[in-house]
């Protein structure tokens, strides 16, 4: 294609704000959009071809009317969805980027994107791992696991660690970090297939299917007869309430997400907060954006772990931009096994 | 009276475990008990005459069947209630204590106590303040305010601080510490008299009567249009839920108590925990027992503040051991104005 050529640019749009459980039909494929494959004269933007898009639970909060507390602005109805992705630079008006560069960061759910917020892009220097890893284990979810576990949980060798949504992009890595440190690690997930993965692929000491448990308190007491030192919270609701009853003295809860609550009109009530006093628990919410200064350190560590076979990583790839809405919604029913990625183009 | 004389020793007993709201009749005055005013031969105990007894909210949890999470053992039904107090040593089998010493620490709700757990006693060296202060501003509640504010809240000059149950033994001191540091401080309380006290005696910037507010979220937005950096939590329930909606980024919540929940069969549900992520809040429970190593530092600081008139302190004194049950129960209806003390003897 010639420079500056105008091409078709399929997009996934959010039709309107969503309350309750999101459906595929809340999103739409726009086939009629076009884009010029050149950065406008004088602009410092970059023009990229999107390769991999990341499906992340936090995106649910951007589909919601901006009435609930959130930390990022909502999507714009009838506009393209945005999210983390891996892309290749086709043209650049910014001195830090040039044609052919690979980047990861905030892009659009479309074939090509003109990105003006270049400060949120990371250049990819290492291509000895699959590029899609930069939507997961080497990208935002990986950094989330790293910051949450090492910076918030204050982990020590031998401690008892519980991870919910443990086979997801963040959870699988948290569990492996904890194992590498010498902790006892249990994960919960929502299918037996994921439980198998946790025990047999990711090396968790134990794992259970929370949907098979009628009483989460009893389940946790079975796996943690001496209680939990560290809880890495991804789900919220009833699981958090049960965990609070099972924390050990001076336990720590890193609150990363509460995916079980995102589609409820009114979040479930938590009743066991008094444990925070009785057990002297520290419960701390965090966002990965506060920790990106640690990215180079994280990248060095995790690349070595991956190359040394000390960390394994499972992705669930949906092929084609058109598969994006179903893939995103699948997160909330737990359809994905491992990190959910949408493959827009292979290069 | 002669050494080793046997004397009458009135006691307050807990009749049986209490569920729901405690009543005076859950306790009983035992007039028939006697005690020998001498430590048994070979014992390392101390025999004390109790002067002041402290009424503290945590005592409610010791009246409950040991089914809920707690950090201290329950009282023994049909036995004397124990708690913090100030007492005078009449006889000692322990080398660290001698007749005439004044102490504060765990004693019994009775005229005289034989204390075997002497490791939990503090010797009183300074009598240039009222002795009853060692049940409050210079004792456990004071240390609680000090540890919670300085060690848990990570306070900085100019921050916005909210204290609930602010006229209580702990709250009044937290607010004054925060003012001395240069914070903006608002307190809540349950009567207009207490609100006046907060504003006109303790120097809070603002105060409000939570019982006059139909919507605590609206009330907090009125006093904290820019949000709350530090919440010193004494009450739990609806107030905590409203505070969560009004925290600022990187806010801190020191969870000291949840008095609104102690008499409920089932604690109220909290719905706004997601704010912990959105606002990156650190919420941390603590118990004063973990911080007693700081007591000498605390004592130096607060004695100087008191002598310099920089900290004021309000007590609510009930006269006579017989008044103990009503005084203790009054805590849960907010009857007390300031720190509730029971005067057993003036010396």
Interface residues (C-beta under 8 A of the other chain):
Chain A: X68 X69 X70 X71 X236 X240 X245 X255 X256 X257 X258 X261 X266 X267 X268 X269 X270 X271 X272 X273 X274 X275 X276 X277 X278 X279 X280 X281 X282 X283 X284 X285 X286 X287 X290
Chain B: X68 X69 X70 X71 X236 X240 X245 X255 X256 X257 X258 X261 X266 X267 X268 X269 X270 X271 X272 X273 X274 X275 X276 X277 X278 X279 X280 X281 X282 X283 X284 X285 X286 X287 X290
